[in-house]
Amino acid sequence: IGRGRLLINGTPMALSSHDQALLGEFETRGRHLAQEAKAIALEGIDIARLALTEVFTTLAGNDQVKKAQFAAQINSSMDKLRGAIARAESPTDFKEEAFERAVKQAVAEAMPMLIGSAVGLAMSAALTGDAAKAAEFENRMDNMGKDIERLVKTRADELEARANGLCSEVKRLDQIEDQLEFLLPDGKRLNLLEAE
């Protein structure tokens, strides 16, 4: 589809002016939809980065060296993921499974540092017998979930609303497609996408 034209296996199809207008709208909305999907994915990555960084900051305490190391690692992982999304030009360039795999990989790369810091803090509190240090560790763990929610809730809620809007737009594209009069050479209707 391009500029109100439909090509099948490189061959332009004869379209009515009605169908040309519909395909033009489909293309415009489809391009906007693709850009919005990318923006939603990028925002999701930024929210994940923020949450992971908050966890590590809580666990690392005042250790600025560890914080800097973690920031460098998580930024590197997340920037690779952002780059892959930014380079995607079509749905076939970056499928949902590949996105999920890449996110899991980024989190997996961060886990050794997260776990190491948590174990280090817990062991330090347990081995020293310092009740104040143990209470501080427990307090940090109790507050961590609330702190993360405070940091990301508004952004996550906005992201959810945007994603729901994306679903509505996909349904609108399907409605536009259903209005096409064009039939394929075998007499079947053109089916560019399916929306539930």
C-alpha positions as CSV (number, residue, x, y, z in Angstrom):
1,I,0.0,0.0,0.0
2,G,1.4,3.4,-0.9
3,R,-0.2,6.7,-1.7
4,G,-3.6,5.2,-2.2
5,R,-2.2,2.4,-4.4
6,L,-2.4,-1.3,-3.8
7,L,0.3,-3.6,-5.2
8,I,0.1,-7.3,-5.0
9,N,3.4,-9.1,-5.8
10,G,4.6,-5.9,-7.3
11,T,1.6,-5.5,-9.7
12,P,-0.6,-2.4,-9.2
13,M,-4.3,-3.2,-8.7
14,A,-7.1,-1.2,-10.4
15,L,-9.0,0.6,-7.6
16,S,-12.0,2.8,-7.6
17,S,-11.6,6.4,-6.3
18,H,-13.6,5.2,-3.2
19,D,-11.0,2.5,-2.5
20,Q,-8.1,4.8,-3.2
21,A,-9.4,7.2,-0.6
22,L,-9.9,4.4,1.9
23,L,-6.5,3.0,1.3
24,G,-5.0,6.4,1.7
25,E,-6.7,6.8,5.1
26,F,-5.7,3.3,6.0
27,E,-2.0,4.0,5.2
28,T,-2.0,7.4,7.0
29,R,-3.6,5.9,10.1
30,G,-1.4,2.8,9.9
31,R,1.8,4.8,9.8
32,H,0.6,6.9,12.8
33,L,-0.3,3.6,14.6
34,A,3.2,2.2,14.0
35,Q,4.8,5.3,15.4
36,E,2.5,5.3,18.4
37,A,3.3,1.6,19.0
38,K,7.0,2.4,18.9
39,A,6.5,5.3,21.3
40,I,4.6,3.1,23.7
41,A,7.3,0.5,23.6
42,L,10.0,3.1,24.3
43,E,8.1,4.5,27.2
44,G,7.7,1.0,28.6
45,I,11.4,0.5,28.4
46,D,12.0,3.8,30.2
47,I,9.6,2.8,32.9
48,A,11.3,-0.6,33.4
49,R,14.7,1.2,33.5
50,L,13.4,3.5,36.2
51,A,12.0,0.7,38.3
52,L,15.1,-1.4,38.1
53,T,17.3,1.5,38.9
54,E,15.1,2.3,41.9
55,V,15.5,-1.3,43.1
56,F,19.2,-1.2,42.8
57,T,19.5,2.3,44.4
58,T,17.5,0.9,47.4
59,L,19.8,-2.1,47.6
60,A,23.1,-0.3,47.0
61,G,22.5,2.3,49.7
62,N,25.3,4.8,49.6
63,D,27.6,2.8,47.4
64,Q,28.1,5.3,44.5
65,V,30.5,3.0,42.6
66,K,28.0,0.2,42.5
67,K,25.2,2.6,41.5
68,A,27.3,3.9,38.7
69,Q,28.2,0.4,37.5
70,F,24.5,-0.6,37.6
71,A,23.4,2.5,35.7
72,A,26.0,1.9,33.0
73,Q,24.9,-1.8,32.6
74,I,21.1,-1.1,32.6
75,N,21.5,1.9,30.3
76,S,23.6,-0.2,27.9
77,S,21.0,-3.0,27.9
78,M,18.0,-0.7,27.5
79,D,19.7,1.4,24.9
80,K,20.2,-1.7,22.7
81,L,16.5,-2.4,23.1
82,R,15.5,1.2,22.3
83,G,17.7,1.1,19.2
84,A,16.1,-2.1,17.9
85,I,12.7,-0.5,18.3
86,A,13.7,2.7,16.7
87,R,15.1,0.9,13.7
88,A,12.0,-1.2,13.1
89,E,10.2,-0.1,10.0
90,S,7.4,-2.7,9.8
91,P,5.7,-5.3,12.1
92,T,8.0,-8.0,10.7
93,D,11.1,-6.1,11.9
94,F,10.3,-6.4,15.6
95,K,7.8,-9.0,16.7
96,E,6.2,-9.2,20.1
97,E,8.2,-12.4,21.0
98,A,11.5,-10.7,20.1
99,F,10.6,-7.7,22.2
100,E,9.7,-9.9,25.2
101,R,12.9,-11.8,24.7
102,A,15.0,-8.7,24.6
103,V,13.4,-7.2,27.7
104,K,14.0,-10.5,29.6
105,Q,17.6,-10.4,28.4
106,A,18.0,-6.9,29.7
107,V,16.5,-7.8,33.1
108,A,18.6,-11.0,33.2
109,E,21.8,-9.0,32.7
110,A,20.9,-6.8,35.6
111,M,19.9,-9.6,38.0
112,P,23.4,-10.6,39.2
113,M,24.1,-7.1,40.4
114,L,20.6,-6.8,42.0
115,I,20.9,-10.1,43.8
116,G,24.5,-9.5,44.8
117,S,23.5,-6.2,46.5
118,A,20.5,-7.7,48.2
119,V,22.5,-10.7,49.5
120,G,25.4,-8.4,50.6
121,L,23.1,-6.1,52.5
122,A,21.3,-9.0,54.2
123,M,24.5,-10.9,55.1
124,S,26.1,-7.7,56.4
125,A,23.1,-7.1,58.7
126,A,22.9,-10.7,59.8
127,L,26.7,-11.2,60.4
128,T,27.3,-8.1,62.3
129,G,24.4,-8.6,64.6
130,D,23.7,-4.9,64.3
131,A,20.0,-4.6,65.1
132,A,19.8,-1.1,63.7
133,K,21.4,-2.2,60.4
134,A,19.0,-5.1,60.2
135,A,16.0,-2.8,60.9
136,E,17.3,-0.4,58.3
137,F,17.5,-3.2,55.7
138,E,14.0,-4.4,56.6
139,N,12.7,-0.8,56.3
140,R,14.3,-0.4,52.9
141,M,12.7,-3.6,51.6
142,D,9.3,-2.6,53.0
143,N,9.4,0.8,51.4
144,M,10.9,-0.3,48.1
145,G,7.6,-1.4,46.5
146,K,5.9,1.8,47.6
147,D,8.7,3.9,46.3
148,I,8.7,2.1,42.9
149,E,4.9,2.5,42.6
150,R,5.2,6.2,43.5
151,L,7.8,6.6,40.8
152,V,6.1,4.7,37.9
153,K,2.4,4.6,38.7
154,T,1.4,7.8,36.8
155,R,3.5,7.0,33.8
156,A,2.3,3.4,33.8
157,D,-1.3,4.5,34.0
158,E,-0.8,6.9,31.1
159,L,1.0,4.2,29.1
160,E,-2.0,1.8,29.7
161,A,-4.4,4.5,28.4
162,R,-2.2,5.0,25.3
163,A,-2.1,1.3,24.7
164,N,-5.9,1.1,25.0
165,G,-6.1,3.9,22.4
166,L,-3.9,1.9,20.1
167,C,-6.3,-1.0,20.3
168,S,-9.2,1.3,19.3
169,E,-7.1,2.6,16.4
170,V,-6.4,-1.0,15.2
171,K,-10.2,-1.7,15.2
172,R,-10.7,1.5,13.2
173,L,-8.2,0.3,10.6
174,D,-10.1,-3.0,10.4
175,Q,-13.4,-1.0,9.9
176,I,-11.8,1.0,7.0
177,E,-10.6,-2.2,5.4
178,D,-14.1,-3.7,5.6
179,Q,-15.4,-0.8,3.5
180,L,-13.1,-1.6,0.6
181,E,-15.0,-2.8,-2.5
182,F,-11.8,-4.3,-4.1
183,L,-11.8,-8.1,-4.5
184,L,-8.7,-10.2,-5.0
185,P,-8.3,-12.1,-8.3
186,D,-9.8,-15.2,-6.6
187,G,-12.9,-13.2,-5.6
188,K,-12.0,-13.0,-1.9
189,R,-12.0,-9.7,0.0
190,L,-8.7,-8.1,0.9
191,N,-7.7,-8.8,4.4
192,L,-4.9,-6.5,5.6
193,L,-5.4,-7.1,9.3
194,E,-7.7,-8.6,11.8
195,A,-8.8,-6.9,15.0
196,E,-10.8,-8.6,17.8
